[in-house]
């Protein structure tokens, strides 16, 4: 499990929107070209996540978010890679019968891939979902001035 400090940016029913706190160490390190944090900070937009929570939190409050190890990579592979794989498979099988069946096979494969990805993501949602660390609501509140 990876833990990150995030800031609550918006409250909602059953959860909160959070954004990552940017580290200021990006200019003090020599590994800038090979660093993922430096590359992400150049994009200029912080990443927003919806996190389910029943805690009494306020906007601007820093909390600790627990992210399952490898959860993002595995979920991205399932949600993007599986439909792509089934699209290629369906189109390849359809190509044995001609161009029109290849197009139909590709679309059918894509649809099957999306259905499989949705079912797998629902099944493993609890393993991939980021969660707030218990007791994290006592960290601090950032002034909105």
Secondary structure, DSSP 8 states (H G I E B T S, - for coil): -EEEEEEEEEEETTEEEEEE---GGGGS-S-GGG-HHHHHHHH----EEEEE--S---TTEEEEEEE-TTHHHHHHIIIIIHHHHHHHHHHHHHHTT-HHHHHHHHHHHHHHHHHHHHHHHHHTHHHHS-EE-TTGGGSEE----
